[in-house]
């Protein structure tokens, strides 16, 4: 597989933007990364429809797998049903904890009516604490996906898309050469 200088520069630019977003996960970075991801998928889909050859197979596999992955992560209801069980979500949660820990500011605090439990909101995660023991009763109830996870899922989608595109290209070339061989035999 050969890469052009242009494709390497574009790839490195995406990686740099993604790393910058993961280092400082804020809503503006989410906006940039999600927009770039969506635009990339749309361009890949259009080129795969009107293109030809190996590039068409790569971009078709890239676009299809990106749409499938992002739908399983961001579609309504998936954040409760599918996304928490994906290996990529587990890795992103772990990476977020290692890189950022709980050093985000506590946004809100609330006591239960009887005063035995305390709820804290940190980085879009709610934790329920036992007041007398100081232990977490229930942790990491995600109220909304945090920016680190959103950026991470976009980057995972692009990586999965590249792998799927390479596989589609490989099988397209292989199927095409098998078809040529059987045509020549008959």
C-alpha positions in Angstrom: 0.0 0.0 0.0 1.4 3.4 -1.0 0.5 6.8 0.5 0.8 10.1 -1.2 2.5 13.0 0.5 -0.9 14.8 0.5 -2.6 11.9 2.3 0.2 11.7 4.9 -0.1 15.5 5.6 -3.9 15.2 5.9 -3.5 12.2 8.3 -1.0 13.9 10.4 -3.2 17.0 10.6 -6.1 14.9 11.8 -4.0 13.2 14.4 -2.6 16.6 15.6 -6.1 18.1 15.9 -7.4 15.0 17.7 -4.5 15.0 20.2 -5.0 18.7 20.9 -8.7 18.0 21.5 -7.9 15.1 23.8 -5.3 17.1 25.7 -7.8 19.9 26.4 -11.3 18.4 25.9 -13.7 21.4 25.6 -16.9 21.9 23.7 -15.1 24.0 20.9 -12.7 21.1 20.4 -15.6 18.7 20.2 -17.2 20.9 17.6 -14.0 21.0 15.5 -13.4 17.2 15.7 -17.0 16.2 15.1 -17.3 18.6 12.1 -14.1 17.3 10.5 -15.2 13.7 11.1 -18.6 14.3 9.5 -17.1 16.3 6.5 -14.6 13.5 6.0 -17.3 10.8 6.0 -19.5 12.8 3.6 -16.6 13.4 1.2 -15.7 9.7 1.4 -19.3 8.7 0.7 -19.6 11.0 -2.3 -16.3 10.0 -3.8 -17.1 6.3 -3.3 -20.3 6.7 -5.2 -18.8 8.5 -8.1 -15.2 7.1 -8.0 -13.8 3.9 -9.4 -11.3 1.2 -8.7 -9.4 0.7 -5.5 -10.1 4.2 -4.2 -13.9 3.6 -4.5 -13.6 0.4 -2.5 -11.5 2.0 0.2 -13.7 5.1 0.6 -16.9 3.0 0.5 -15.6 0.8 3.3 -14.4 3.8 5.2 -17.7 5.7 5.0 -19.9 2.7 5.8 -17.9 1.6 8.8 -17.8 5.2 10.1 -21.5 5.7 9.9 -22.1 2.3 11.6 -19.7 3.0 14.4 -20.8 6.6 15.0 -24.5 5.6 14.9 -23.8 2.9 17.5 -22.2 5.5 19.8 -24.2 8.7 19.3 -27.6 7.7 18.0 -30.5 8.3 20.4 -30.7 5.5 23.0 -27.3 4.1 22.1 -25.5 6.0 24.9 -27.5 3.8 27.3 -27.7 0.6 25.4 -24.6 0.1 23.2 -21.9 2.7 23.8 -21.1 1.7 27.4 -20.4 -1.8 26.4 -18.0 -1.1 23.5 -14.3 -1.8 24.1 -13.5 1.7 22.7 -15.7 3.3 25.4 -13.9 1.4 28.1 -10.5 2.4 26.7 -11.5 6.0 26.4 -12.9 6.1 30.0 -9.6 4.6 31.2 -7.5 7.1 29.2 -9.7 10.0 30.4 -9.2 8.9 34.0 -5.4 8.5 33.5 -4.9 11.8 31.6 -7.4 14.0 33.5 -8.4 12.1 36.7 -11.0 13.8 38.8 -9.2 17.2 38.7 -12.2 18.8 37.1 -14.1 21.3 39.2 -17.2 20.0 41.0 -20.1 21.7 39.3 -22.8 20.9 41.8 -23.5 19.1 45.1 -26.8 17.8 46.5 -27.7 15.9 49.7 -30.4 13.2 49.9 -33.5 14.2 51.9 -32.3 12.2 54.9 -28.7 13.5 54.6 -27.1 10.1 54.3 -26.0 10.4 50.7 -24.2 13.1 48.7 -24.3 13.6 44.9 -21.5 15.4 43.1 -21.3 16.4 39.5 -17.8 16.4 38.0 -17.1 16.5 34.3 -20.6 15.4 33.3 -20.4 12.4 35.7 -22.5 12.1 38.8 -21.1 10.2 41.8 -23.2 9.2 44.8 -21.3 9.1 48.1 -22.2 7.7 51.5 -21.8 10.6 53.9 -20.9 8.6 57.0 -18.3 6.3 55.4 -17.1 8.7 52.6 -17.2 5.8 50.1 -18.7 6.0 46.6 -22.0 4.2 46.5 -22.5 4.6 42.7 -19.9 6.2 40.5 -19.7 7.5 37.0 -23.3 7.9 36.2 -22.9 9.7 32.9 -25.4 12.5 32.5 -24.1 13.5 29.1 -21.1 12.4 27.2 -18.1 14.4 28.2 -15.9 16.1 25.5 -13.0 13.7 25.9 -15.2 10.7 25.1 -16.9 12.5 22.2 -13.6 13.4 20.6 -12.2 10.0 21.3 -15.1 8.2 19.6 -14.7 10.4 16.5 -11.0 9.5 16.3 -11.8 5.8 16.9 -14.3 6.0 14.1 -11.7 7.4 11.7 -9.2 4.6 12.7 -11.8 1.9 12.3 -12.8 3.5 9.0 -9.3 3.3 7.7 -9.0 -0.4 8.7 -12.3 -1.2 7.1 -11.3 0.8 4.0 -8.1 -1.2 3.6 -10.0 -4.5 4.1 -12.6 -3.4 1.5 -9.9 -2.4 -0.9 -8.1 -5.7 -0.4 -11.2 -7.8 -0.9 -12.3 -5.7 -3.9 -8.9 -6.2 -5.7 -9.0 -9.9 -4.8 -12.6 -10.4 -5.9 -11.9 -8.4 -9.1 -8.8 -10.5 -9.9 -10.8 -13.8 -9.2 -13.5 -12.6 -11.6 -10.9 -11.9 -14.3 -9.3 -15.4 -13.8 -12.7 -17.2 -14.2 -13.6 -15.1 -17.2 -10.4 -16.1 -18.9 -11.0 -19.7 -18.2 -14.4 -19.8 -19.7 
